[in-house]
Amino acid sequence: MAEIDNLLELMRALRNPDGGCPWDLEQDFASIAPYTIEEAYEVADAISRGDMPDLENELGDLLLQVVFHAQMATEAGLFDFDDVARGITDKMRRRHPHVFGDDDARTAGKVAGNWERIKADERAGKGDDSALAGIALALPALKRAEKLGKRAARVGFDWPDPLGPAEKLHEELDEIADAARTGVAEAVDEEVGDALFALVNLARHHGVDPEAALERANRKFERRFRDLESAVTAKGASVEALPLDALEEVWRSVKDAESR
């Protein structure tokens, strides 16, 4: 028996009302969805750390999520794992005519063009012909903003160079300040969102992945803050007890040490 068959059988046993796992039996698509997202992030984390043994493990966890959803769908009479596998196989064949069809265009640019054209045709076949159709609501907000900007740009709704989104970002920062002076929390919330969206567009124009850039910034801040804590502790003090100007001095020394 292939290992995927063993996994499918294991999930059927877990979901069996007669002797299955009570926790697994209580789950539905909505309750499992957060775990699916979490496992996808853990796959990405293993890749970013270059930990191949952990990647193997996390890919298994992610595969289990697919099997879990497919089993629940089977029980509801919607589709099964074979339908999922068949669907993605058919989709990939359809989106790669240069490999599986008669289209002999082999350059990366032409392949990308075909890919987007075929995806657009698929979206139109679902009854939504908007340039923004099919961008999942559940995507992380930064990634979704990037995709919205890219889709709009494909139909000509975009600045011609990075100067446009840079000016827009400065405009939005000024509007945050204006909103803050009004004291209306909802207005500040809206303007901060607009500024973040403008920043994502600026990143796109510079070829920067905003999600990856923010993750790198998160890790840099965490590394430096931990070094700050260690430096403060080594002096027999605590972060909470030091005034901000003293903490700023330690922070600068941590940054300087990194650049040496």
C-alpha positions in Angstrom: 0.0 0.0 0.0 1.3 3.4 -0.9 2.1 5.7 2.0 -0.6 8.2 0.9 -3.1 5.3 1.2 -1.9 4.6 4.7 -2.5 8.3 5.6 -5.9 8.3 4.0 -6.8 5.2 6.0 -5.5 6.7 9.2 -7.7 9.8 8.7 -10.7 7.6 8.0 -10.1 5.8 11.3 -9.7 9.1 13.3 -13.0 10.3 11.9 -14.8 7.0 12.3 -17.9 7.7 14.6 -17.4 4.1 16.0 -14.1 4.3 17.9 -12.5 7.4 16.3 -10.9 10.3 18.1 -13.4 12.5 19.8 -11.4 15.7 19.0 -11.1 14.9 15.3 -14.8 14.0 15.1 -15.7 17.4 16.5 -13.9 19.3 13.8 -15.3 20.9 10.7 -13.8 22.9 7.8 -13.9 26.2 9.7 -12.3 24.8 12.9 -9.5 23.2 11.0 -8.7 26.1 8.7 -6.5 28.0 11.2 -4.4 24.9 11.7 -4.0 24.6 7.9 -2.7 28.2 7.7 -0.4 27.6 10.7 1.1 24.5 9.1 1.8 26.4 5.8 3.6 29.1 7.8 5.7 26.4 9.6 6.7 25.0 6.2 7.9 28.4 5.2 9.7 28.9 8.5 11.6 25.6 8.0 12.6 26.7 4.5 13.8 30.1 5.8 15.9 28.4 8.4 17.3 25.9 5.9 16.2 23.1 8.2 15.5 20.2 5.7 14.7 17.6 8.4 12.2 20.0 9.9 10.8 20.8 6.4 10.2 17.1 5.8 8.2 17.0 9.1 6.3 20.2 8.4 5.4 19.1 4.9 3.9 16.0 6.5 1.8 18.1 8.8 0.6 20.2 5.9 -0.3 17.1 3.9 -2.3 15.9 6.9 -4.4 19.1 6.7 -5.2 18.4 3.1 -6.2 14.8 3.9 -8.3 16.1 6.9 -10.3 18.5 4.7 -10.7 15.8 2.0 -12.0 13.3 4.5 -14.6 15.8 5.8 -15.6 16.5 2.3 -16.0 12.8 1.5 -18.2 12.4 4.6 -20.4 15.3 3.3 -20.6 13.8 -0.2 -18.8 16.8 -1.7 -15.5 15.4 -3.1 -12.7 13.1 -2.0 -8.9 13.1 -2.0 -8.7 11.7 -5.5 -10.9 14.5 -6.8 -8.5 17.0 -5.1 -5.4 15.3 -6.7 -7.1 15.0 -10.1 -8.2 18.6 -10.0 -4.8 20.0 -9.4 -3.2 17.7 -11.9 -5.7 18.9 -14.6 -5.1 22.5 -13.6 -1.4 22.3 -13.9 -1.6 20.5 -17.2 -3.9 23.2 -18.5 -1.6 26.0 -17.2 1.5 24.5 -18.8 0.6 24.1 -22.5 4.3 24.6 -23.3 5.0 21.3 -21.5 1.8 19.2 -22.0 0.3 20.8 -25.1 1.2 22.2 -28.5 2.5 25.6 -27.2 6.3 25.6 -27.7 7.0 28.9 -26.1 9.8 28.2 -23.7 11.1 31.5 -22.4 10.2 32.5 -18.8 8.5 35.7 -19.9 6.2 33.9 -22.4 5.5 31.2 -19.8 4.5 33.8 -17.2 2.3 35.6 -19.8 0.5 32.4 -20.7 0.1 31.5 -17.0 -1.7 34.8 -16.2 -3.8 34.6 -19.4 -5.0 31.1 -18.5 -5.7 32.0 -14.9 -7.7 35.0 -16.1 -9.7 32.7 -18.4 -10.4 30.4 -15.5 -11.6 33.3 -13.3 -13.8 34.5 -16.0 -15.3 31.1 -16.3 -16.4 31.4 -12.7 -18.6 34.4 -13.5 -16.3 37.2 -12.0 -14.5 39.1 -14.7 -13.0 41.7 -12.5 -9.2 42.1 -12.7 -9.2 41.6 -8.9 -11.2 38.3 -9.0 -9.9 35.3 -7.1 -7.6 37.1 -4.6 -8.4 35.2 -1.4 -9.8 37.2 1.5 -7.9 35.0 4.0 -4.4 36.0 2.7 -2.2 37.9 5.1 -3.1 41.6 4.6 0.3 42.6 3.3 0.3 39.8 0.7 -3.3 40.6 -0.3 -2.4 44.3 -0.7 0.5 43.3 -2.9 -1.7 41.1 -5.1 -4.4 43.8 -5.4 -1.8 46.3 -6.6 -0.3 43.9 -9.1 -3.6 43.0 -10.6 -4.6 46.6 -10.9 -1.3 47.4 -12.5 -1.8 44.7 -15.2 -4.7 46.7 -16.5 -2.9 50.0 -16.4 -4.0 51.4 -13.0 -0.6 52.1 -11.5 2.1 54.7 -11.2 4.7 54.7 -14.0 7.6 54.7 -11.5 8.4 54.5 -7.7 8.1 58.3 -7.3 4.3 58.0 -7.4 3.8 55.6 -4.5 6.5 57.3 -2.5 4.6 60.6 -2.8 1.4 58.8 -2.0 3.0 57.4 1.2 4.0 60.8 2.4 0.5 62.1 1.7 -1.0 59.3 3.8 1.5 59.9 6.6 0.3 63.5 6.7 -3.3 62.4 6.8 -2.5 60.1 9.8 -1.2 63.2 11.6 -4.4 65.2 10.6 -6.6 62.4 11.8 -4.7 62.1 15.1 -5.4 65.8 15.7 -9.1 65.2 15.4 -9.0 62.5 18.1 -11.3 60.2 16.1 -9.9 56.7 16.5 -11.7 55.4 13.4 -10.2 58.1 11.2 -6.7 57.2 12.4 -7.4 53.5 11.8 -8.4 54.2 8.2 -5.5 56.5 7.5 -3.0 54.0 8.9 -4.5 51.3 6.7 -4.1 53.7 3.6 -0.5 54.3 4.5 0.3 50.6 4.8 -1.4 50.0 1.4 0.7 52.8 -0.1 3.9 51.4 1.4 3.1 48.0 -0.1 2.7 49.6 -3.5 6.1 51.4 -3.0 7.7 48.0 -2.1 6.2 46.4 -5.2 7.7 49.2 -7.4 11.1 48.5 -5.9 10.7 44.7 -6.4 10.5 44.1 -2.7 8.3 41.4 -1.2 6.7 43.3 1.7 5.8 40.2 3.7 9.4 38.9 3.5 10.8 42.4 4.2 8.6 42.8 7.3 9.6 39.4 8.5 13.3 40.3 8.1 12.6 43.5 10.0 10.8 41.5 12.8 13.8 39.2 13.2 16.3 42.1 13.2 14.3 43.9 15.9 13.9 40.7 18.0 17.7 40.0 17.7 18.6 43.5 18.7 16.1 43.7 21.5 17.3 40.5 23.0 20.9 41.8 22.8 19.7 45.0 24.5 18.2 42.9 27.3 21.4 41.0 27.7 23.5 44.2 27.8 21.2 45.7 30.4 21.2 42.6 32.6 25.0 42.4 32.4 25.1 45.9 34.0 22.9 44.6 36.9 19.9 46.6 35.7 16.5 45.8 34.1 14.9 47.1 31.0 11.8 48.2 33.0 13.9 50.2 35.4 16.0 52.2 32.9 14.7 55.5 31.5 14.1 55.7 27.7 17.2 57.8 27.0 19.4 55.1 28.7 17.7 52.4 26.7 18.3 54.3 23.5 22.0 54.5 24.3 22.2 50.8 24.8 20.1 50.3 21.6 22.6 52.4 19.6 25.5 50.4 21.0 23.8 47.2 20.0 23.4 48.5 16.4 26.9 49.7 16.3 28.2 46.3 17.4 26.4 44.7 14.5 28.0 46.9 12.0 31.6 46.2 13.1 
